[in-house]
Amino acid sequence: MLNQFLFKSRLVSKKLKMKFYWSIIRPIVTYACETWVLKETIKTNWMIFERKMLRKIFGPTKERDGTWRIKTNDELDKLIRHKNIINYINAQRLSWFSHLHWMPEERLVKKVYKWKLILTRPLGRPKIDGKMI
């Protein structure tokens, strides 16, 4: 409901909509992104989400002949000056890594990060009741 009113309303300026997106929406959806594994499908889904939000904020473009069209991905990228959500997540991950690097060695998070597995798993297929499958 908020999405339908706020982002599509002509009563609210684009600048205010962008401030709302940068300060409230993006931090909520990227909460704890420092620990995420970013696969290509996940990156694609995040970019789709962001472009949908930006298209609602900026609206369609009116051509010289009077027709309307939606903005292209490149136009949206230029409007946000290449500060997309993937770059934001990568910056947050780098910031967390720096924070982790300067932590004292006795902190639990640092111990888990530096932990090395001693045991190895046996090669081959797992056995069931001592028999091979």
matplotlib code that plots the C-alpha trace (Angstrom):
import matplotlib.pyplot as plt

x = [0.0, 2.8, 4.5, 1.5, 1.0, 4.5, 6.4, 3.7, 2.4, 3.1, 2.7, 6.0, 9.2, 11.6, 14.4, 12.3, 11.4, 15.1, 16.0, 13.3, 14.7, 18.4, 17.7, 14.9, 14.2, 17.7, 19.1, 16.1, 16.4, 20.2, 20.2, 23.2, 24.3, 27.9, 27.5, 25.6, 27.0, 26.4, 25.7, 24.8, 21.1, 20.9, 22.7, 20.3, 17.3, 18.6, 19.2, 15.6, 14.2, 16.2, 15.2, 11.5, 11.8, 13.6, 11.1, 8.3, 10.2, 11.3, 8.3, 8.0, 9.8, 7.9, 9.3, 9.3, 6.4, 4.2, 4.5, 5.5, 8.1, 9.8, 13.4, 16.1, 18.5, 21.3, 19.2, 18.4, 22.0, 23.0, 20.3, 21.7, 25.3, 26.2, 25.5, 23.4, 22.5, 25.2, 28.0, 26.4, 26.5, 30.1, 31.1, 29.3, 31.1, 34.5, 33.8, 32.9, 36.1, 38.1, 36.3, 37.0, 40.6, 41.2, 39.3, 41.3, 42.2, 40.2, 36.9, 34.6, 33.9, 37.6, 38.2, 35.5, 36.9, 40.4, 39.2, 40.8, 39.1, 41.5, 39.6, 38.9, 36.0, 36.6, 36.7, 34.0, 30.4, 29.1, 28.6, 25.2, 25.5, 29.0, 28.0, 28.6, 25.6]
y = [0.0, 2.4, 1.4, 2.3, 5.7, 7.0, 5.9, 6.6, 9.8, 13.1, 14.9, 13.6, 14.8, 12.4, 13.7, 12.8, 9.4, 8.7, 9.7, 7.4, 4.5, 5.1, 5.6, 3.2, 0.6, -0.3, -0.8, -3.0, -5.3, -5.6, -6.2, -8.5, -8.6, -8.8, -12.5, -13.3, -15.5, -13.5, -15.9, -14.6, -15.5, -13.6, -10.6, -10.6, -10.8, -7.8, -5.8, -6.5, -5.5, -2.2, -1.4, -2.0, 0.5, 3.1, 2.8, 3.5, 6.5, 8.1, 7.1, 6.9, 9.2, 11.3, 11.3, 14.2, 12.7, 12.6, 8.9, 7.5, 4.8, 3.2, 4.1, 1.7, 0.0, 2.3, 5.4, 4.2, 3.4, 6.9, 8.5, 6.8, 7.4, 3.7, 3.3, 0.2, -2.3, -4.8, -2.2, -1.3, -4.9, -5.4, -2.2, -3.5, -6.8, -5.1, -2.9, -6.0, -7.7, -4.7, -4.7, -8.4, -8.0, -5.4, -7.4, -8.8, -12.5, -13.6, -12.5, -15.4, -14.1, -13.8, -17.4, -18.7, -16.9, -18.2, -21.8, -24.6, -28.0, -30.7, -33.8, -34.8, -36.6, -40.1, -40.3, -42.1, -42.9, -43.1, -46.6, -47.8, -50.4, -51.3, -52.2, -50.4, -49.3]
z = [0.0, 0.9, -2.3, -4.4, -2.8, -2.1, -5.1, -7.7, -6.3, -8.1, -4.8, -3.6, -5.3, -7.0, -4.7, -1.6, -3.0, -3.6, -0.1, 1.2, -0.9, 0.1, 3.8, 4.5, 1.8, 0.8, 4.4, 5.2, 2.2, 2.6, 6.3, 7.2, 3.5, 4.7, 5.2, 2.0, -0.8, -3.9, -6.8, -10.3, -9.9, -6.6, -8.1, -11.0, -8.7, -6.6, -9.8, -11.0, -7.6, -7.7, -11.3, -10.4, -7.5, -9.7, -12.5, -10.0, -8.6, -11.9, -13.9, -17.7, -20.2, -22.7, -26.2, -28.6, -30.6, -27.4, -26.7, -23.4, -22.7, -19.7, -18.9, -20.0, -17.6, -18.7, -18.1, -14.6, -13.9, -15.0, -12.8, -9.7, -10.8, -10.8, -7.1, -7.6, -4.9, -5.9, -5.5, -2.1, -1.0, -2.1, -0.2, 2.9, 2.6, 2.2, 5.2, 7.3, 6.2, 7.3, 10.6, 11.0, 10.1, 12.9, 15.6, 18.5, 18.2, 21.2, 19.7, 18.8, 15.3, 14.6, 15.9, 13.6, 10.7, 11.2, 12.1, 10.1, 9.8, 10.9, 9.7, 6.2, 4.7, 3.2, -0.6, -2.5, -1.9, 1.7, 3.0, 4.4, 7.3, 6.3, 2.7, -0.5, -2.5]

ax = plt.figure().add_subplot(projection="3d")
ax.plot(x, y, z, "-o")
ax.set_aspect("equal")
plt.show()
